[in-house]
Amino acid sequence: MLFGVFAIHSPESCPMNNSRSKKIFLDIQNKMKSSTRKHNILKVVAFYMSVLEHEWIIILDAKNAHDIEKFCMDVGISSTSTVKIVPVSNYSDVIKKLAQ
């Protein structure tokens, strides 16, 4: 199941402006790699950032939102950002359903 993880932080806690956040941010990639299996994350599909909006958009293939919540806490995403986890669907899958 696909989930969109939308993480928003303030300009004051931005890794570009805050040394504590920068350290956390630099560690996230390694922590994500080592924590995916533990939290039933099947795949990190995409990880995008909008620097000026202070928002990260992560698409995960996972079993459920509760595992993603724990994942975000363990890897440090939620220590500097407010996180929203939303089930999402691939556009082509929705088109197939509509065509039935």
C-alpha positions as CSV (number, residue, x, y, z in Angstrom):
1,M,0.0,0.0,0.0
2,L,1.3,3.4,-0.9
3,F,1.5,6.3,1.6
4,G,2.5,9.9,1.2
5,V,4.4,11.3,4.1
6,F,4.3,15.1,4.2
7,A,6.7,16.6,6.7
8,I,6.7,20.3,7.3
9,H,9.2,22.2,9.5
10,S,9.6,25.9,10.4
11,P,12.3,28.1,8.8
12,E,13.9,28.2,12.2
13,S,14.2,24.4,12.4
14,C,15.3,24.1,8.7
15,P,18.5,22.1,8.2
16,M,19.7,24.9,6.1
17,N,19.5,27.3,9.1
18,N,19.7,25.1,12.2
19,S,22.8,23.0,13.1
20,R,20.9,20.5,15.2
21,S,18.4,19.9,12.4
22,K,21.2,19.7,9.9
23,K,22.8,16.8,11.9
24,I,19.5,15.0,12.1
25,F,18.9,15.5,8.4
26,L,22.3,14.2,7.4
27,D,21.7,11.0,9.5
28,I,18.2,10.3,8.1
29,Q,19.4,8.5,5.0
30,N,21.4,5.9,6.9
31,K,18.7,5.5,9.5
32,M,16.1,5.1,6.8
33,K,18.1,2.3,5.2
34,S,18.6,0.5,8.4
35,S,15.0,0.9,9.7
36,T,12.9,0.0,6.7
37,R,12.6,-3.7,7.4
38,K,12.1,-3.2,11.2
39,H,9.0,-1.0,10.4
40,N,7.6,-3.1,7.5
41,I,8.5,-0.4,4.9
42,L,8.6,-2.4,1.7
43,K,10.2,0.4,-0.4
44,V,11.0,4.1,-0.3
45,V,9.4,5.0,-3.7
46,A,10.4,8.6,-3.7
47,F,11.8,11.4,-1.4
48,Y,11.4,14.9,-2.6
49,M,12.0,18.3,-0.9
50,S,10.7,21.7,-1.5
51,V,13.4,23.8,0.2
52,L,11.6,27.2,0.1
53,E,8.3,25.7,1.5
54,H,10.2,23.7,4.2
55,E,8.4,20.5,3.2
56,W,9.5,17.0,2.5
57,I,7.3,14.6,0.5
58,I,8.1,10.9,0.9
59,I,6.2,8.1,-0.9
60,L,6.5,4.8,0.9
61,D,5.2,1.4,0.1
62,A,4.3,0.0,3.5
63,K,1.9,-2.3,5.4
64,N,0.2,0.4,7.5
65,A,0.3,4.0,8.7
66,H,1.2,3.0,12.3
67,D,4.5,1.5,11.1
68,I,5.2,4.6,9.2
69,E,4.5,6.7,12.3
70,K,7.1,4.7,14.3
71,F,9.5,4.9,11.4
72,C,9.3,8.7,11.2
73,M,10.0,8.9,15.0
74,D,12.9,6.4,14.9
75,V,14.7,8.0,11.9
76,G,14.3,11.5,13.2
77,I,11.8,13.0,10.7
78,S,9.3,13.9,13.4
79,S,11.9,15.5,15.7
80,T,12.0,18.6,13.5
81,S,8.8,18.4,11.4
82,T,5.1,18.0,11.7
83,V,4.2,14.8,9.8
84,K,1.0,13.9,7.9
85,I,0.6,10.3,6.6
86,V,-1.9,9.9,3.8
87,P,-2.8,6.7,1.8
88,V,-2.2,7.5,-1.9
89,S,-3.0,5.6,-5.1
90,N,-1.1,5.5,-8.4
91,Y,-2.9,7.4,-11.1
92,S,-2.9,4.5,-13.5
93,D,-4.5,2.2,-10.8
94,V,-7.3,4.7,-10.3
95,I,-7.9,4.9,-14.1
96,K,-8.1,1.1,-14.2
97,K,-10.7,1.0,-11.5
98,L,-12.8,3.7,-13.2
99,A,-12.7,1.8,-16.5
100,Q,-14.3,-1.3,-15.0
